[in-house]
Amino acid sequence: MTITTKLIGAGAAFALSAVAALAEPGLIIDLGGKFDKSFNEAAYNGAQRWVQESGGSYIETELQSEAQREQNMRKMAERGANPIVVLGFANASTLEKVAPDYPDTKFAIVDMVVDAPNVKSIVYREDEGSYLVGMLAAMASQTGTVGFVGGMDIPLIRKFACGYVQGVKAVNPDATVIQNMTGTTPAAWNDPVKGGELTRTQISQGADVIYAAAGGTGVGVLQAAADAGVFSIGVDSNQNYLHPGSVLTSMMKRVDNATYEVFSAGVDGFEPGISVMNLAAEGVGYALDEHNDALITDEMKAAVEEAMGKIISGEIEVHDYMSSDSCPVM
């Protein structure tokens, strides 16, 4: 009886270790779609890079509505995905409820902090990256008026706007920054028509460089700017290729790297806690490639690189809107 019990116990332990070794990571894509050319697509690209380099596979699900958040998260955990990358701040309250029910499943959430022993919270200093593209906007502007189109009106997007305005004002204290948010519901992340309308309104007010921090809505912003012959600035993913010669640059938020690193670490290398992706960690930055290299002069690049070094060293302090729900320059 004892020998049999030991054999069963050993067999069960072996089976559990085998399952853990074979566990596939998971990716829960937020509202707006996998191919939004922005936030979600960046994470998808990171997962695909991991597949190409590791030869592994992963489990993926896309949210179609708010009502699916808890159901999708639980289904992903029950399918054995581990670790699971959860995209978007809106999943935080759901993860707070779900994570304790699956203590052996490791979760990584992007854009919000969830305090749990099996959760890694990945947050970004979008304001630092936005400061840099704000400088570029001010240096490229001929009118002294630039624009910002945000997605859903939430503190996180106000954080992008605040950093952007600080960068603009660092170059031109007298510049005007026109700001509009697309909406107050998650639909604001996927409304390119509204994004185009807001862009045209800002252009009519003199804006000749417009920064889109609006997920899929930003596609409409970039299109409208290109149609009008003014500059735009992309976000999250490198969007320079969408309208070469019109997209001045893109504020890179390396959600691709975060996803890739969580997948690569797997269960054994998973580290819970808070991970801050700032300029120093190369979590944010600006995009320079063959599609915009003719738009960014050596002088512009030098100024931005100098500012980047000063932000990393602490000589320039970019105000974090999330720390006070206010912005000193807005």
LUMTORNU-592940 format. One record per residue: residue in one letter; x, y, z of N, C-alpha, C, O in turn; residue number from 1. Coordinates in steps of 0.1 Angstrom, whole numbers, plus 5000, padded with zeros to 4 digits. Each point is the difference from the previous one (the first is absolute). Layout:
N
A X Y Z X Y Z X Y Z X Y Z NUM
...
//
This chain:
330
M 5008 4988 5000 4992 5012 5000 5009 5013 5000 4997 5009 4993 1
T 5013 4990 5015 5009 5012 5001 5008 5001 4987 5001 5012 4995 2
I 5003 4977 5000 5008 5001 4987 4991 5005 4989 5004 5008 4992 3
T 4984 4987 5008 4991 5004 4989 4997 5015 5001 5000 5007 4990 4
T 4998 4998 5023 4997 5014 5002 5012 5008 4995 4998 5011 4994 5
K 5014 4985 5010 5012 5007 4996 5001 5001 4985 5004 5010 4994 6
L 4993 4978 4999 5001 5000 4985 4990 5010 4994 5003 5007 4991 7
I 4984 4992 5015 4990 5009 4995 5004 5015 5002 4999 5008 4991 8
G 5007 4995 5021 5004 5013 5003 5011 5005 4991 5000 5011 4995 9
A 5010 4980 5002 5011 5003 4991 4995 5002 4986 5004 5009 4993 10
G 4986 4983 5003 4995 5001 4986 4992 5013 4999 5001 5007 4990 11
A 4992 4997 5020 4992 5012 5000 5009 5012 4999 4998 5010 4993 12
A 5013 4990 5015 5010 5011 5000 5006 5001 4987 5002 5011 4995 13
F 5002 4978 4999 5006 5000 4986 4990 5006 4990 5004 5008 4992 14
A 4983 4988 5009 4990 5005 4991 4999 5015 5001 4999 5007 4990 15
L 5001 4998 5023 4998 5014 5002 5012 5008 4995 4999 5011 4994 16
S 5013 4983 5008 5012 5007 4995 5000 5000 4985 5005 5010 4994 17
A 4990 4979 5000 5000 5000 4985 4990 5010 4995 5003 5007 4990 18
V 4986 4994 5016 4990 5010 4996 5006 5014 5001 4998 5009 4991 19
A 5009 4994 5020 5006 5013 5002 5010 5003 4989 5001 5011 4995 20
A 5007 4979 5002 5010 5001 4990 4994 5003 4986 5006 5007 4992 21
L 4982 4987 5005 4994 5001 4987 4990 5012 5000 4994 5002 4989 22
A 5004 5005 5022 4990 5011 5000 5003 5010 4989 5012 5004 4999 23
E 4978 5000 4994 5001 5010 4990 4997 5014 5007 4991 5001 5008 24
P 5016 5009 4988 4996 5013 5005 4987 5005 4994 4996 4994 4990 25
G 4998 5016 5015 4988 5005 4995 5000 5015 4998 5008 5007 5007 26
L 4984 4998 4984 4999 5015 4997 4985 5003 4999 4993 4995 4992 27
I 5003 5014 5017 4986 5006 5000 5001 5014 4994 5005 5009 5006 28
I 4990 4992 4981 5000 5012 4993 4988 5009 5003 4989 4995 5001 29
D 5013 5017 5002 4990 5009 5004 4991 5005 4989 5003 4997 4988 30
L 4986 5010 5015 4991 5005 4990 5008 5009 4991 5009 5007 5003 31
G 4986 4993 4984 5007 5008 4990 5006 4992 4989 5003 5004 4989 32
G 4999 4983 5014 5004 4990 4990 5015 4998 5000 5008 5008 5003 33
K 4996 4980 4993 5013 4995 4999 5009 5008 4990 5011 5003 5002 34
F 4982 5002 4987 5008 5007 4990 4996 5015 5000 4996 5005 4990 35
D 5004 5001 5022 4997 5014 5001 5012 5009 4996 4998 5012 5000 36
K 5013 4982 4995 5012 5007 4996 5006 5009 5011 5008 5009 4998 37
S 4988 4987 5015 5005 5008 5011 5003 4991 5012 5008 4992 4999 38
F 4984 5011 5012 5003 4993 5013 4999 4985 4999 5009 4992 5003 39
N 4979 5003 4993 4998 4986 4999 5009 4993 4991 5005 4989 5002 40
E 4997 5017 4986 5008 4994 4990 5015 4999 5004 5007 4991 4997 41
A 4997 5019 5012 5014 4999 5005 5002 4987 5008 5010 4993 4999 42
A 4980 5004 5010 5001 4988 5008 4999 4988 4992 5008 4990 5002 43
Y 4984 5010 4988 4999 4988 4990 5013 4998 4993 5005 4989 4999 44
N 5002 5022 4997 5013 4999 4993 5010 4994 5010 5009 4992 4996 45
G 4990 5012 5017 5010 4994 5009 4998 4985 5002 5009 4993 5001 46
A 4978 5003 4999 4997 4986 5001 5005 4992 4988 5005 4989 5001 47
Q 4993 5017 4987 5004 4994 4988 5016 4999 4999 5005 4990 4995 48
R 5001 5020 5011 5015 4999 5000 5005 4988 5009 5009 4993 4997 49
W 4984 5005 5014 5003 4989 5009 4998 4987 4993 5008 4991 5001 50
V 4981 5008 4991 4997 4988 4993 5011 4997 4990 5004 4988 4999 51
Q 5000 5022 4993 5010 4998 4990 5013 4996 5006 5007 4992 4994 52
E 4997 5014 5017 5013 4997 5006 5000 4987 5008 5010 4993 5001 53
S 4979 5004 5005 5000 4988 5009 4994 4987 4994 5002 4989 5004 54
G 4990 5014 4985 4993 4988 4994 4988 4996 5009 4994 4990 4996 55
G 5003 5017 5014 4988 4997 5008 4987 5005 4995 4999 5005 4989 56
S 4990 4993 5019 4987 5004 4996 4994 5006 5012 5004 4998 5011 57
Y 4985 5010 4987 4994 5007 5011 4985 5000 4998 4995 4998 4988 58
I 4997 5005 5022 4986 5000 4999 4996 5015 5000 5005 5008 5008 59
E 4985 4996 4984 4997 5014 4998 4985 5001 5000 4992 4992 4995 60
T 5003 5019 5010 4986 5004 5000 4999 5015 4998 5008 5007 5006 61
E 4981 4997 4987 4998 5014 4998 4986 5004 5006 4990 4993 4998 62
L 5010 5017 5010 4988 5005 5006 4991 5007 4990 5005 5008 4992 63
Q 4982 4988 5008 4991 5007 4991 4990 5009 5007 4994 5009 4994 64
S 5006 4990 5019 4991 5008 5008 5005 5001 5014 5007 4991 5005 65
E 4988 5019 5003 5004 5001 5014 4995 4988 5008 5007 4996 5009 66
A 4982 4998 4987 4994 4989 5008 5009 4988 4999 4998 4991 5008 67
Q 5011 5008 4983 5008 4988 4998 5013 4999 5009 5006 4990 5000 68
R 4997 5021 5007 5012 5001 5007 5003 4988 5010 5010 4993 4998 69
E 4981 5005 5011 5002 4990 5010 4999 4986 4994 5008 4991 5003 70
Q 4982 5007 4988 4998 4987 4994 5013 4996 4992 5005 4989 5001 71
N 5000 5020 4991 5012 4997 4992 5012 4997 5008 5008 4991 4997 72
M 4994 5017 5014 5011 4998 5009 5000 4987 5007 5010 4993 5001 73
R 4978 5003 5004 4999 4987 5006 5002 4988 4990 5006 4990 5004 74
K 4988 5012 4985 5002 4989 4990 5014 4998 4996 5005 4989 4998 75
M 5003 5022 5001 5014 5000 4996 5007 4992 5011 5009 4992 4997 76
A 4989 5011 5016 5006 4993 5011 4996 4986 5000 5009 4991 5003 77
E 4979 5006 4995 4995 4986 5000 5006 4991 4989 5001 4988 5001 78
R 5002 5019 4988 5006 4992 4989 5015 4997 5003 5006 4993 4992 79
G 4999 5013 5018 5014 4996 5004 5010 5010 4995 5012 4998 5002 80
A 4984 5013 4992 5010 5010 4996 5008 5005 5012 4994 5003 5010 81
N 5019 4999 4988 5008 5004 5011 5014 5003 4995 5007 4991 4995 82
P 4998 5022 5007 4993 5011 5005 4990 5007 4991 5001 4996 4988 83
I 4991 5013 5017 4990 5006 4991 5002 5015 5000 5001 5006 5011 84
V 5001 5000 4978 5001 5015 4998 4986 5006 4998 4993 4996 4991 85
V 5004 5013 5017 4987 5007 5000 5002 5014 4996 5007 5007 5007 86
L 4987 4997 4982 5002 5014 4994 4990 5010 5005 4988 4997 5000 87
G 5016 5014 5005 4991 5011 5003 4996 5002 5014 4997 4990 5008 88
F 5002 5023 4996 4996 5004 5014 4987 4995 5003 4997 4997 5012 89
A 4994 5002 4979 4986 4996 5003 4998 4986 5005 4990 4996 5005 90
N 5021 4996 4994 4999 4986 5005 5004 4999 5014 5000 4989 5006 91
A 5005 5022 5000 5005 4999 5014 4991 4995 5010 5003 4991 5008 92
S 4984 5014 4993 4991 4996 5010 4996 4985 4998 4998 4993 5010 93
T 5002 5003 4977 4997 4986 4998 5011 4991 5004 4998 4989 5006 94
L 5014 5015 4992 5012 4992 5004 5001 5000 5015 5004 4989 5005 95
E 4992 5021 5002 5001 5000 5014 4990 4989 5006 5003 4994 5010 96
K 4986 5004 4983 4991 4989 5004 5004 4986 4996 4998 4991 5007 97
V 5008 5008 4981 5003 4987 4994 5013 4995 5005 5001 4988 5003 98
A 5010 5020 4998 5013 4995 5004 5000 4991 5012 5007 4990 5000 99
P 4986 5014 5011 5001 4992 5012 4994 4986 4998 5003 4990 5007 100
D 4988 5008 4983 4994 4987 4998 5009 4991 4992 4997 4988 4999 101
Y 5013 5017 4996 5010 4992 4992 5014 5003 5005 5008 5005 4992 102
P 4995 4991 5020 5013 5004 5006 5012 4995 4993 5011 5005 5001 103
D 4988 4984 4991 5011 4994 4993 5002 5006 4986 5010 4997 4993 104
T 4980 5011 5003 5001 5007 4987 5007 5013 5002 4996 5008 5009 105
K 5013 4995 4982 5007 5013 5001 4994 5010 4990 4998 4996 4988 106
F 4998 5016 5016 4994 5010 4992 5009 5012 4999 5007 5004 5010 107
A 4994 5002 4978 5007 5013 4999 4990 5010 4993 4995 4997 4990 108
I 5002 5014 5017 4991 5010 4995 5007 5012 4995 5009 5005 5007 109
V 4988 5000 4982 5006 5012 4994 4991 5012 5002 4989 5000 4997 110
D 5017 5010 5009 4994 5013 5002 4992 5002 5013 4993 5010 5002 111
M 5009 4981 5008 4993 5002 5013 5008 4992 5010 5006 4990 4997 112
V 4992 5013 5016 5006 4993 5010 4990 4992 5008 4990 5005 5004 113
V 5013 4982 4997 4991 4991 5007 5009 4993 5011 5010 4993 4996 114
D 4987 5009 5016 5008 4994 5011 4996 4986 5003 4990 4998 5008 115
A 5017 4992 4987 4997 4986 5003 5013 4993 4998 5009 5004 4992 116
P 4994 4985 5016 5012 4993 4999 5003 4993 4987 5011 4996 4997 117
N 4979 5002 4994 5002 4993 4987 4997 5010 4989 4997 4996 4989 118
V 5005 5017 5013 4998 5010 4990 5012 5009 4998 5006 5005 5010 119
K 4998 4997 4978 5010 5010 4996 4993 5012 4994 4993 4998 4991 120
S 5009 5014 5014 4994 5012 4995 5010 5008 4992 5011 5004 5005 121
I 4986 4998 4982 5009 5007 4991 4995 5013 4997 4989 5001 4993 122
V 5017 5010 5012 4995 5013 4997 5011 5008 4993 5012 4997 5001 123
Y 4984 5013 4991 5008 5008 4991 5001 5014 5004 4990 5006 5005 124
R 5021 5001 4992 5001 5014 5001 4997 5006 4987 5009 5006 4993 125
E 4979 4993 5002 4996 5006 4987 5002 5015 4999 5003 5005 4989 126
D 4997 5001 5023 5002 5015 5000 5015 5003 4996 5002 5010 4993 127
E 5007 4981 5010 5014 5003 4996 5002 4998 4985 5006 5009 4994 128
G 4988 4981 5000 5000 4999 4986 4993 5011 4993 5004 5005 4989 129
S 4984 4999 5017 4992 5010 4994 5007 5014 5000 4998 5008 4992 130
Y 5010 4994 5019 5009 5012 5001 5009 5001 4987 5001 5011 4994 131
L 5005 4978 5003 5009 5000 4988 4993 5004 4987 5005 5008 4992 132
V 4983 4985 5006 4993 5003 4987 4994 5014 5001 4998 5006 4989 133
G 4999 4999 5023 4995 5014 5001 5011 5010 4995 4997 5010 4994 134
M 5016 4987 5010 5011 5008 4995 5001 5000 4985 5001 5010 4994 135
L 4998 4978 5001 5000 4999 4985 4989 5007 4993 5002 5007 4990 136
A 4986 4992 5016 4988 5008 4995 5003 5014 4999 4997 5007 4990 137
A 5008 4999 5021 5002 5014 5001 5011 5005 4990 4999 5010 4994 138
M 5011 4981 5005 5011 5004 4990 4995 4999 4986 5006 5007 4991 139
A 4985 4984 5006 4995 4998 4986 4989 5010 4996 4997 5003 4989 140
S 4996 5002 5022 4988 5009 4997 5004 5013 4994 5010 5007 5004 141
Q 4983 4997 4986 5002 5013 4993 4990 5011 5006 5003 5012 4999 142
T 4987 4983 5007 4989 5010 5005 5001 5003 5015 4994 5009 5005 143
G 5013 4982 5002 5001 5002 5015 4988 4994 5007 4998 5002 5012 144
T 4994 4991 4980 4988 4993 5006 5000 4986 4996 5002 4996 4988 145
V 4998 4995 5022 5000 4986 4998 4988 4994 5007 4993 5006 5008 146
G 5004 4981 4989 4988 4994 5005 5002 4987 5007 5011 4993 4999 147
F 4980 5002 5009 5000 4987 5007 4986 4995 4999 4990 5006 5004 148
V 5009 4981 4991 4987 4993 5000 5001 4988 5008 5008 4991 4997 149
G 4985 5008 5015 5001 4989 5008 4988 4990 4998 4990 5004 4993 150
G 5011 4985 5012 4989 4990 4998 4990 5002 5011 4993 5011 5001 151
M 5005 4979 5008 4991 5002 5011 5006 5009 5011 5011 5000 5003 152
D 4980 5009 5002 5004 5011 5009 5002 4994 5014 4991 4999 5008 153
I 5022 4996 4994 5003 4994 5013 5014 5006 5004 5007 5006 4992 154
P 4997 4993 5021 5012 5005 5005 5012 4995 4991 5010 5008 4998 155
L 4990 4979 4998 5011 4995 4993 5003 5008 4987 5011 5003 4996 156
I 4978 5001 4997 5002 5007 4987 5003 5015 5003 5007 5006 4993 157
R 4988 4999 5018 5004 5013 5005 5015 5001 5003 5007 5010 4998 158
K 4999 4978 5006 5014 4999 5003 5008 5002 4987 5010 5007 5000 159
F 4985 4987 4989 5007 5002 4987 4999 5015 4996 5010 5005 4996 160
A 4978 5001 5006 4999 5014 4996 5009 5009 5008 5005 5009 4994 161
C 4996 4988 5019 5008 5009 5008 5014 5000 4996 5007 5010 5000 162
G 4999 4978 4998 5013 4999 4996 5003 5007 4986 5010 5006 4998 163
Y 4980 4992 4993 5001 5006 4987 5001 5015 5001 5008 5007 4994 164
V 4983 4999 5014 4999 5015 5002 5014 5005 5006 5005 5010 4996 165
Q 5000 4982 5014 5012 5004 5006 5012 5001 4990 5008 5009 5000 166
G 4992 4981 4991 5010 5000 4990 4999 5011 4990 5010 5006 4996 167
V 4977 4997 5000 4998 5011 4991 5004 5013 5006 5007 5008 4993 168
K 4989 4994 5019 5003 5013 5007 5015 5001 5003 5005 5011 5001 169
A 5002 4978 5000 5015 5001 5002 5007 5006 4988 5010 5006 5002 170
V 4984 4992 4987 5006 5005 4987 4994 5014 4997 5008 5009 4997 171
N 4979 4992 5005 4994 5013 4997 4990 5003 5011 4988 4996 4999 172
P 5016 5012 5011 4991 5003 5011 4987 5007 4996 4990 5000 5007 173
D 5010 5006 4981 4988 5007 4995 4991 4992 4991 4990 5005 4995 174
A 5013 4982 5003 4993 4992 4991 4986 4997 5006 4997 5001 5012 175
T 4993 4997 4979 4987 4996 5003 4998 4985 4998 5003 4995 4989 176
V 4991 4998 5021 4998 4986 4998 4985 4998 5001 4994 5001 5011 177
I 4999 4995 4978 4986 4997 5000 4998 4985 5004 5007 4992 4995 178
Q 4984 5006 5014 4998 4986 5005 4985 4996 4999 4991 5008 5004 179
N 5007 4980 4991 4987 4994 5000 5001 4985 5004 5009 4994 4996 180
M 4981 5002 5011 4998 4986 5002 4989 4994 4992 4990 5007 4997 181
T 5011 4981 4999 4990 4994 4990 4987 4997 5007 4989 5001 4995 182
G 5012 4994 5018 4987 4997 5007 5003 4995 5014 5011 5001 5005 183
T 4979 4995 5002 5001 4996 5014 4997 4985 5002 4998 4995 5012 184
T 5000 4997 4977 4998 4986 5001 5010 4993 4992 5007 5006 4993 185
P 4994 4980 5009 5010 4993 4993 4999 5001 4984 5010 4997 4993 186
A 4978 5007 5002 4999 5002 4986 5009 5010 4995 5003 5000 4988 187
A 5002 5009 5020 5009 5010 4996 5014 4995 4995 5007 5007 4993 188
W 4996 4980 5009 5012 4995 4995 4999 4995 4986 5011 4997 4994 189
N 4977 5002 5001 4999 4994 4986 4990 5008 4992 4990 4995 4995 190
D 5012 5018 5004 4991 5009 4992 5009 5009 4991 5001 5012 5003 191
P 5004 4983 4986 5009 5008 4992 4992 5011 4993 5006 5010 4996 192
V 4981 4988 5002 4992 5011 4994 5001 5013 5009 5002 5011 4995 193
K 4995 4986 5018 5000 5011 5009 5014 5006 5001 5002 5012 5001 194
G 5008 4979 4999 5014 5005 5000 5003 5009 4989 5007 5011 5002 195
G 4988 4986 4986 5002 5009 4988 4993 5013 5002 5006 5010 4996 196
E 4982 4990 5009 4992 5012 5002 5008 5009 5010 5001 5012 4997 197
L 5003 4983 5014 5007 5008 5010 5013 5006 4994 5004 5012 5002 198
T 5003 4980 4990 5012 5005 4993 4998 5011 4991 5007 5010 5000 199
R 4982 4989 4992 4997 5011 4990 4996 5013 5008 5003 5011 4995 200
T 4990 4987 5016 4997 5012 5008 5012 5007 5005 5001 5012 5000 201
Q 5009 4980 5005 5012 5006 5005 5008 5006 4989 5006 5011 5002 202
I 4994 4983 4987 5007 5006 4988 4994 5014 4997 5007 5009 4996 203
S 4980 4992 5004 4993 5012 4997 5004 5011 5010 4998 5012 4998 204
Q 5006 4984 5014 5004 5009 5010 5015 5003 5000 5006 5007 5009 205
G 5001 4988 4981 5014 5004 4998 5010 4989 5003 5012 5002 4998 206
A 4984 4986 5007 5009 4990 5004 5006 4994 4988 4993 4996 4990 207
D 5020 5002 5010 5007 4994 4988 5008 4988 5004 5007 4994 4992 208
V 4993 5002 5021 5005 4987 5005 4990 4995 5010 4997 5007 5010 209
I 4998 4980 4988 4990 4995 5009 5004 4986 5005 5003 4991 4992 210
Y 4997 5008 5021 5004 4988 5007 4988 4992 5003 4991 5005 5007 211
A 5009 4982 4989 4988 4992 5003 5004 4989 5011 5009 4992 4998 212
A 4984 5008 5013 5002 4990 5010 4986 4994 5003 4993 5002 5010 213
A 5002 4990 4980 4986 4996 4999 4998 4986 4995 4989 4997 4996 214
G 5021 4994 5004 4998 4987 4995 4996 5000 4986 5006 5007 4992 215
G 4984 4985 5004 4995 4999 4987 4995 5013 4994 5000 5002 4988 216
T 4995 5006 5021 4995 5013 4996 5011 5009 4993 4997 5008 4991 217
G 5015 4990 5014 5011 5007 4994 5002 4998 4985 5006 5009 4994 218
V 4990 4980 5001 5001 4997 4986 4993 5011 4992 5005 5005 4989 219
G 4984 5000 5016 4992 5011 4994 5007 5013 5001 4999 5008 4991 220
V 5008 4994 5020 5008 5012 5002 5011 5001 4990 5002 5010 4994 221
L 5005 4979 5005 5012 5000 4991 4995 5002 4985 5007 5007 4993 222
Q 4982 4987 5004 4995 5001 4986 4996 5014 4997 5003 5006 4990 223
A 4989 5000 5019 4995 5014 4998 5012 5010 4999 5000 5009 4992 224
A 5010 4989 5017 5012 5009 4999 5007 4998 4987 5004 5010 4994 225
A 4998 4978 5001 5006 4998 4987 4992 5006 4989 5006 5006 4991 226
D 4981 4993 5009 4991 5006 4990 5002 5015 4999 4998 5006 4990 227
A 5004 5000 5022 5000 5015 5001 5015 5005 4998 5001 5012 5000 228
G 5008 4979 4999 5014 5004 4998 5007 5006 5012 5009 5008 5000 229
V 4986 4987 5012 5007 5004 5013 5006 4987 5006 4998 4989 4996 230
F 5010 5013 5014 5007 4989 5007 4991 4994 5010 4991 5007 5006 231
S 5011 4980 4997 4994 4993 5011 5011 4993 5008 5011 4999 4995 232
I 4985 4996 5016 5009 4992 5009 4993 4988 5004 4989 5001 5006 233
G 5016 4987 4991 4994 4988 5004 5003 4996 5015 5007 5007 5007 234
V 4987 4982 4997 5002 4996 5014 5001 4985 5001 4995 4992 4992 235
D 5011 5003 5019 5002 4986 5004 5008 4992 4991 5012 4997 5003 236
S 4983 5000 4985 5008 4993 4990 5006 5011 4991 4996 5012 5000 237
N 5014 4984 4992 5006 5009 4990 4991 5001 4989 4998 4991 4992 238
Q 4995 5021 5007 4990 5002 4989 5005 5009 4989 4992 5004 4991 239
N 5021 4998 5008 5006 5008 4990 4997 4995 4986 4998 5008 4991 240
Y 5001 4979 5008 4998 4994 4986 4986 5002 4995 4998 4999 4988 241
L 4992 5005 5020 4987 5002 4995 4998 5011 4990 4993 4999 4991 242
H 5015 5012 5012 5000 5011 4990 5014 5006 5000 5002 5011 5006 243
P 5007 4983 4987 5014 5004 4999 5000 5015 4996 4994 5004 4990 244
G 5014 5004 5017 5001 5014 4996 4990 5009 5007 5001 5012 5000 245
S 4989 4982 5006 4990 5007 5007 5000 4998 5015 4998 5009 5008 246
V 5005 4978 4996 5001 4997 5014 5014 5005 5005 5010 4994 4996 247
L 4990 5016 5012 5013 5006 5004 5008 4990 5008 5012 4999 4998 248
T 4982 4994 5011 5006 4989 5008 4989 4993 5007 4988 5003 4999 249
S 5016 4987 5009 4990 4993 5008 5006 4998 5014 5012 4998 5002 250
M 4979 5004 5008 5004 4998 5014 4999 4985 5003 4989 4995 5001 251
M 5023 4999 5000 5000 4986 5002 4998 4996 5014 5007 5004 5009 252
K 4983 4987 4993 4997 4994 5013 5002 4986 4999 4992 4993 4994 253
R 5019 5001 5011 5005 4987 4996 4992 4989 5007 5006 4992 5008 254
V 4981 5007 4989 4992 4989 5005 5004 4987 4994 4999 4990 5006 255
D 5007 5011 4982 5005 4988 4993 5012 4994 5009 5000 4988 5001 256
N 5009 5020 5004 5011 4995 5008 4994 4994 5013 5005 4990 5004 257
A 4986 5016 5002 4994 4995 5013 4994 4987 4998 5002 4990 5007 258
T 4990 5008 4982 4994 4987 4997 5010 4990 4997 5000 4988 5005 259
Y 5010 5015 4987 5011 4991 4996 5007 4995 5013 5003 4988 5001 260
E 5000 5022 5008 5008 4996 5011 4992 4992 5010 5006 4990 5006 261
V 4981 5012 4996 4992 4992 5009 4999 4985 4994 5002 4991 5007 262
F 4996 5008 4980 4999 4987 4994 5014 4993 5001 5000 4988 5003 263
S 5011 5019 4995 5013 4994 5000 5003 4995 5014 5007 4990 5002 264
A 4990 5018 5008 5003 4996 5014 4992 4988 5004 5005 4992 5008 265
G 4983 5006 4987 4992 4989 5003 4996 5000 5015 5001 5010 5007 266
V 4994 4979 4998 4996 4998 5014 5012 5001 5009 5000 5006 5010 267
D 5011 4987 4986 5011 4999 5009 5007 5013 5002 5006 5003 5011 268
G 4995 5005 4979 5007 5013 5001 4990 5012 5003 5005 5011 5000 269
F 4983 4986 5003 4990 5011 5002 5003 5007 5013 5003 4994 5011 270
E 4997 5019 4989 5003 5008 5012 4988 5010 5002 4998 5009 4992 271
P 4994 4988 5019 4989 5009 5003 5005 5014 5005 5012 5002 5002 272
G 4978 5007 4999 5004 5014 5005 4998 5010 4989 4994 4997 4989 273
I 5011 5015 5013 4999 5011 4990 5012 5002 4992 5011 5000 5005 274
S 4987 5000 4982 5011 5003 4990 4997 5013 4993 4990 5002 4993 275
V 5019 5008 5009 4998 5013 4994 5008 5001 4987 5012 4999 5001 276
M 4981 5003 4988 5007 5001 4987 5001 5015 4996 4990 5005 4995 277
N 5021 5001 5008 5003 5014 4997 5010 5001 4989 5004 4991 4993 278
L 5001 5021 5005 5011 5002 4990 5012 4993 5004 5007 4994 4991 279
A 4997 5006 5022 5012 4993 5004 4999 4985 4997 5010 4993 4997 280
A 4978 5001 5004 4998 4986 4997 4997 4997 4986 4997 4989 4996 281
E 5003 5021 4995 4997 4999 4986 4986 4995 4998 4997 4993 4991 282
G 4994 5011 5019 4986 4996 4999 4992 5010 4991 4989 4996 4995 283
V 5016 5016 5003 4994 5010 4992 5011 5007 4992 5012 4998 5003 284
G 4984 5009 4986 5009 5007 4992 4994 5006 4988 4987 5000 4999 285
Y 5020 5004 4991 4995 5005 4988 5005 4992 4988 5011 4995 5001 286
A 4982 5004 4988 5003 4992 4989 5007 5008 4989 4995 5011 4996 287
L 5017 4984 5000 5007 5006 4989 5004 4989 4990 5007 4991 5004 288
D 4988 5010 4984 5003 4990 4990 5000 5006 4986 5000 5012 4998 289
E 5000 4979 4992 5001 5005 4986 4987 5008 4996 5001 5007 4990 290
H 4988 4991 5017 4988 5007 4996 4999 5015 5005 4992 5007 4995 291
N 5017 4996 5015 4999 5014 5005 5014 5006 5002 5001 5011 5005 292
D 5009 4982 4990 5014 5006 5003 5002 5013 4993 5008 5008 5004 293
A 4985 4995 4985 5001 5012 4993 4993 5012 5007 5002 5011 4997 294
L 4989 4985 5013 4992 5010 5007 5007 5005 5013 4998 5011 5005 295
I 5011 4980 5000 5007 5003 5013 5014 5005 4997 5008 4991 4996 296
T 4995 5022 5005 5013 5005 4997 5010 4996 5011 4996 4995 5011 297
D 5017 5006 4986 5010 4997 5010 4998 5009 5012 5003 4995 5011 298
E 4993 5017 4987 4998 5009 5012 4989 4996 5009 5001 5000 5012 299
M 4988 4995 4981 4989 4995 5008 5004 4988 5008 4996 4998 5011 300
K 5010 4993 4982 5005 4987 5006 5009 5003 5012 4999 4994 5011 301
A 5010 5015 4987 5010 5003 5011 4993 5006 5012 5003 4997 5011 302
A 4987 5012 4987 4993 5006 5011 4992 4989 5007 4999 5001 5013 303
V 4995 4990 4980 4992 4990 5007 5009 4990 5007 4997 4996 5012 304
E 5014 5000 4982 5009 4991 5007 5006 5007 5013 5002 4993 5010 305
E 5001 5020 4989 5005 5006 5012 4989 5000 5011 5003 4998 5012 306
A 4985 5005 4984 4989 5000 5010 4998 4986 5006 4997 4999 5012 307
M 5004 4991 4979 4998 4986 5005 5011 4997 5011 4996 4994 5010 308
G 5016 5010 4988 5011 4998 5009 4997 5007 5014 5002 4995 5010 309
K 4992 5017 4989 4998 5008 5012 4988 4994 5007 4999 5001 5012 310
I 4991 4994 4981 4989 4993 5007 5004 4988 5007 4997 4998 5012 311
I 5012 4994 4982 5005 4988 5006 5008 5003 5012 5000 4993 5010 312
S 5008 5018 4989 5009 5004 5012 4992 5007 5011 5005 5001 5011 313
G 4983 5004 4986 4992 5007 5010 5002 5015 4999 4993 5007 5007 314
E 5015 4998 4983 5002 5014 4999 4987 5007 4995 4996 5011 5004 315
I 4997 4981 4987 4986 5005 4996 4990 4990 5006 5001 4988 4999 316
E 4990 5018 5009 4990 4992 5006 4986 5002 4993 4995 5011 5000 317
V 5001 4978 4994 4987 5001 4993 4989 4997 5010 5000 4990 5007 318
H 4990 5019 4994 4990 4999 5010 4991 4988 4996 4995 4999 4989 319
D 5002 4992 5021 4991 4989 4998 4986 5003 5004 4997 5002 5011 320
Y 4994 4999 4979 4986 5004 5002 4994 4990 5010 4991 5004 5008 321
M 5013 4984 4991 4993 4990 5009 5003 5002 5015 4993 4994 5008 322
S 5018 5013 4995 5004 5002 5014 4991 5011 5006 5000 5000 5013 323
S 4993 5008 4979 4992 5011 5007 4987 5003 4992 4993 5009 5005 324
D 5005 4984 4984 4988 5003 4992 5000 5015 4996 4989 5006 4999 325
S 5023 4999 4998 5001 5014 4996 5012 5002 4992 5010 4991 5000 326
C 4991 5019 4992 5012 5003 4991 5003 5014 5001 4991 5009 4998 327
P 5021 4995 5006 5004 5014 5002 5000 5008 4987 5000 5013 5001 328
V 4999 4981 4988 5001 5008 4987 4987 4999 4992 5000 5005 4989 329
M 4990 4989 5016 4988 4998 4992 4989 5010 5004 4989 5000 4995 330
//
